Amino acid sequence: MYNFILIRAYRQEDEPFCKELLKTGVMASLNATFIGFLSEKIALIIAVLICTTILILIGIPILYCLMVMCIPAFAIYIFLYATFFYKARQIQKEVSAIPRIYMSDNTSHFWVAEAYEFYLLNRRQRDERCTFMTEEEFKESDIDVSRHFKKIVGTIALCKNNKLQDSAWIKRFSVHKDYRRKNIGIHLVNLALQFSNEHGYKRTNVIISEYRVGAIKLFIKKGFELYLLHNKSLFTSLITIEFHELTYRIKYYRDNELLLTNPLNVQSIPN
């Protein structure tokens, strides 16, 4: 077997690799958020263009006018960068506490996807479809991996949702950009949902930024539905990002069995 992906429980030695993967995942969505935010702020763009035109008409050099036009966008990007960087650092600190937060009891868990690649393969062969294995299957296969490179390429966590009765959260879902479209995300989500079912959860939710389009499509494809919309304001109300809370019903129940015990300030979407 040349290439395969091992889906297994988190180990302490995974800490530095998970820190880097999750940090990269957070920062990778910065540009998409910036472009998406600007594309929605038509009024701001029109105002900047009008101001620039006025400055040109009164004789201000074009170079200075262009600088003035770019200042708002530059300021927004810097602020978003600082916000994303701070969030990435918070997540990195959380990784150091994974055994305590996600693996101290049977209500939560943390998994990683570890890629094994035969070192003699060319780029085309490495891009071929991989085989997926659980930790038990890997032990039984007795595969010689002495000539394989291995790398953490995906993470996912599941923990108890204290806001909904008998419900769970999917958190820290990330797949390395070079390993997307290989079904790694689907396998990680499947494992999290299987854990939810085995431990009696009736519903599993996940919150994703509106600009992580690929992740939203993946969860929708898996059967998740829109549950709530969260509007998070950055720097008062100057920058507002919409987050989609998606839900997956694992077991059938009456609607009054699952109620928000600590409602958030959100816009509700009927199920």
C-alpha positions as CSV (number, residue, x, y, z in Angstrom):
1,M,0.0,0.0,0.0
2,Y,1.6,3.3,-1.1
3,N,-0.6,6.1,0.3
4,F,-3.2,6.0,3.0
5,I,-4.8,8.2,5.6
6,L,-5.0,7.1,9.2
7,I,-7.9,8.5,11.2
8,R,-7.0,8.2,14.9
9,A,-7.3,9.7,18.3
10,Y,-5.1,12.7,19.2
11,R,-1.8,11.9,20.9
12,Q,0.3,14.3,23.0
13,E,3.1,14.2,20.4
14,D,0.7,15.6,17.8
15,E,0.6,19.0,19.6
16,P,3.0,21.0,17.5
17,F,1.6,19.7,14.3
18,C,-2.0,20.4,15.3
19,K,-1.0,23.9,16.4
20,E,0.5,24.7,13.0
21,L,-2.4,23.1,11.1
22,L,-5.1,25.0,13.0
23,K,-3.3,28.3,12.9
24,T,-2.8,27.9,9.1
25,G,-6.4,27.0,8.7
26,V,-7.6,30.2,10.5
27,M,-5.2,32.5,8.6
28,A,-6.1,30.9,5.3
29,S,-9.7,32.2,5.5
30,L,-8.4,35.8,6.0
31,N,-8.3,36.7,2.3
32,A,-11.7,35.2,1.6
33,T,-13.2,37.1,4.5
34,F,-11.6,40.4,3.4
35,I,-12.8,40.0,-0.3
36,G,-16.2,38.9,0.7
37,F,-16.6,41.7,3.2
38,L,-15.6,44.4,0.6
39,S,-17.9,42.9,-2.0
40,E,-20.9,43.4,0.3
41,K,-20.0,47.0,1.3
42,I,-21.2,48.7,-1.9
43,A,-22.1,51.9,-0.1
44,L,-18.6,52.1,1.3
45,I,-17.0,51.5,-2.0
46,I,-19.2,54.2,-3.7
47,A,-18.4,56.7,-1.0
48,V,-14.6,56.1,-1.4
49,L,-14.9,56.5,-5.2
50,I,-16.9,59.7,-4.8
51,C,-14.3,61.2,-2.4
52,T,-11.5,60.1,-4.8
53,T,-13.2,61.7,-7.8
54,I,-13.7,65.0,-5.9
55,L,-10.0,65.1,-4.8
56,I,-9.0,64.6,-8.5
57,L,-11.3,67.3,-9.7
58,I,-9.9,69.9,-7.2
59,G,-6.4,69.2,-8.4
60,I,-5.0,66.7,-5.9
61,P,-2.3,64.5,-7.6
62,I,-3.7,61.1,-8.7
63,L,-1.1,59.2,-6.7
64,Y,-2.3,60.8,-3.5
65,C,-5.9,60.2,-4.5
66,L,-5.2,56.5,-5.0
67,M,-3.5,56.3,-1.6
68,V,-6.6,57.9,0.0
69,M,-8.8,55.4,-1.9
70,C,-6.7,52.4,-0.6
71,I,-6.5,53.6,3.1
72,P,-10.0,52.2,4.2
73,A,-9.4,48.8,2.6
74,F,-5.9,48.6,4.0
75,A,-7.2,49.5,7.5
76,I,-9.9,46.9,7.3
77,Y,-7.4,44.2,6.2
78,I,-5.0,45.1,9.0
79,F,-7.8,44.9,11.6
80,L,-9.0,41.6,10.2
81,Y,-5.4,40.2,10.2
82,A,-5.0,41.2,13.9
83,T,-8.4,39.6,14.7
84,F,-7.6,36.3,12.9
85,F,-4.1,36.2,14.3
86,Y,-5.4,36.6,17.9
87,K,-8.0,33.8,17.2
88,A,-5.3,31.6,15.9
89,R,-3.1,32.1,19.0
90,Q,-6.1,31.3,21.2
91,I,-6.7,28.0,19.4
92,Q,-3.0,27.2,19.7
93,K,-3.2,27.6,23.4
94,E,-6.3,25.4,23.5
95,V,-4.4,22.6,21.6
96,S,-2.0,22.4,24.6
97,A,-5.0,21.5,26.7
98,I,-6.7,19.0,24.4
99,P,-6.3,16.1,26.8
100,R,-8.1,18.0,29.5
101,I,-10.8,19.7,27.3
102,Y,-11.6,16.9,24.8
103,M,-10.3,13.6,26.2
104,S,-10.9,13.7,30.0
105,D,-14.2,11.9,29.8
106,N,-16.5,10.0,27.3
107,T,-18.6,13.1,26.4
108,S,-16.0,14.5,24.0
109,H,-13.1,13.5,21.8
110,F,-10.4,14.8,19.4
111,W,-9.2,13.1,16.2
112,V,-6.5,13.7,13.6
113,A,-6.1,12.6,10.0
114,E,-2.5,11.4,9.5
115,A,-1.3,11.0,5.9
116,Y,1.2,8.3,5.1
117,E,3.0,8.8,1.7
118,F,5.5,6.4,0.2
119,Y,8.6,8.6,-0.3
120,L,9.4,7.3,-3.9
121,L,6.1,8.4,-5.4
122,N,6.0,11.3,-7.9
123,R,3.5,14.2,-7.6
124,R,0.9,12.6,-9.8
125,Q,0.9,9.4,-7.8
126,R,0.7,11.3,-4.5
127,D,-2.5,13.0,-5.8
128,E,-4.2,9.7,-6.4
129,R,-7.1,8.7,-4.2
130,C,-6.0,7.5,-0.8
131,T,-7.2,4.5,1.3
132,F,-8.6,5.4,4.7
133,M,-7.9,3.3,7.8
134,T,-9.0,3.4,11.4
135,E,-6.5,2.8,14.2
136,E,-7.7,-0.7,14.7
137,E,-7.4,-1.5,10.9
138,F,-3.9,0.0,10.9
139,K,-2.7,-2.2,13.7
140,E,-4.2,-5.3,12.1
141,S,-2.7,-4.6,8.7
142,D,0.9,-4.7,10.0
143,I,2.0,-2.3,7.2
144,D,5.7,-1.4,7.0
145,V,5.8,2.4,7.2
146,S,9.5,2.8,7.5
147,R,9.6,4.3,3.9
148,H,6.6,6.5,4.3
149,F,6.5,10.2,5.1
150,K,3.7,11.0,7.7
151,K,2.0,14.3,8.3
152,I,-1.0,15.5,10.3
153,V,-3.4,16.9,7.6
154,G,-6.7,17.1,9.3
155,T,-8.4,17.6,12.7
156,I,-11.8,17.5,14.2
157,A,-13.2,17.7,17.8
158,L,-16.5,16.9,19.3
159,C,-17.7,18.1,22.7
160,K,-21.0,18.4,24.7
161,N,-23.3,21.3,23.8
162,N,-24.4,22.9,27.0
163,K,-26.9,25.2,25.2
164,L,-28.9,22.3,23.8
165,Q,-30.1,19.2,25.6
166,D,-28.5,16.0,24.4
167,S,-26.5,17.8,21.8
168,A,-22.9,18.1,20.8
169,W,-20.6,20.6,19.0
170,I,-18.2,19.9,16.2
171,K,-15.1,22.1,16.7
172,R,-11.6,22.6,15.4
173,F,-12.5,21.1,12.0
174,S,-9.6,21.8,9.6
175,V,-8.0,20.1,6.6
176,H,-4.6,21.0,5.1
177,K,-5.1,23.0,1.9
178,D,-2.9,20.5,-0.1
179,Y,-5.1,17.6,1.0
180,R,-8.6,18.9,0.3
181,R,-10.9,17.2,-2.2
182,K,-9.6,13.9,-1.0
183,N,-12.7,13.1,1.2
184,I,-10.6,13.6,4.4
185,G,-13.2,16.1,5.7
186,I,-16.1,13.7,5.1
187,H,-14.3,10.9,6.9
188,L,-13.6,13.1,9.9
189,V,-17.2,14.3,10.1
190,N,-18.5,10.7,9.8
191,L,-16.3,9.7,12.7
192,A,-17.6,12.6,14.8
193,L,-21.2,11.8,14.0
194,Q,-20.6,8.1,14.8
195,F,-19.2,9.1,18.2
196,S,-22.3,11.4,18.7
197,N,-24.7,8.5,18.0
198,E,-22.8,6.0,20.2
199,H,-22.8,8.4,23.1
200,G,-26.5,9.2,23.0
201,Y,-26.5,12.7,21.4
202,K,-29.6,13.5,19.4
203,R,-28.2,16.5,17.5
204,T,-24.8,17.7,16.5
205,N,-24.1,21.4,15.6
206,V,-21.3,23.3,14.0
207,I,-20.7,27.0,13.5
208,I,-18.9,28.2,10.4
209,S,-18.1,31.6,9.0
210,E,-20.2,32.5,5.9
211,Y,-16.9,32.9,4.0
212,R,-15.8,29.3,4.5
213,V,-17.9,28.3,1.6
214,G,-16.2,24.9,1.0
215,A,-16.7,23.8,4.6
216,I,-20.4,24.9,4.5
217,K,-20.9,22.9,1.3
218,L,-19.3,19.8,2.9
219,F,-21.6,19.8,5.9
220,I,-24.7,20.5,3.8
221,K,-23.7,17.6,1.5
222,K,-23.4,15.4,4.6
223,G,-27.0,16.2,5.6
224,F,-26.6,19.2,7.9
225,E,-29.3,21.9,7.8
226,L,-29.3,25.6,8.7
227,Y,-30.3,26.1,12.3
228,L,-29.3,29.6,13.3
229,L,-27.5,32.7,11.9
230,H,-25.1,34.4,14.3
231,N,-24.0,38.0,13.6
232,K,-20.6,38.7,15.2
233,S,-19.5,42.4,15.3
234,L,-15.8,43.3,15.2
235,F,-14.7,46.8,16.3
236,T,-18.3,47.8,17.4
237,S,-20.5,47.5,14.3
238,L,-18.0,48.6,11.7
239,I,-17.3,45.0,10.6
240,T,-20.0,42.3,11.0
241,I,-19.4,38.7,10.0
242,E,-22.2,36.2,9.7
243,F,-21.8,32.7,11.0
244,H,-23.9,29.8,10.0
245,E,-24.9,27.3,12.7
246,L,-25.7,24.0,11.0
247,T,-27.3,21.1,12.7
248,Y,-27.5,17.3,12.0
249,R,-30.3,15.4,13.6
250,I,-28.9,12.0,14.7
251,K,-32.1,10.7,16.3
252,Y,-35.7,11.5,15.8
253,Y,-37.4,13.5,18.6
254,R,-40.3,15.8,19.4
255,D,-39.4,19.5,18.7
256,N,-40.0,20.4,22.4
257,E,-37.3,17.9,23.5
258,L,-34.5,20.1,22.4
259,L,-34.7,23.7,23.6
260,L,-32.1,26.4,23.9
261,T,-31.1,26.6,27.6
262,N,-29.0,29.7,27.1
263,P,-30.3,31.5,24.0
264,L,-27.8,33.6,22.0
265,N,-28.5,36.9,20.4
266,V,-29.0,35.5,17.0
267,Q,-31.5,35.5,14.1
268,S,-33.5,32.3,14.2
269,I,-34.1,30.3,11.1
270,P,-37.1,28.0,11.3
271,N,-36.3,24.3,10.9
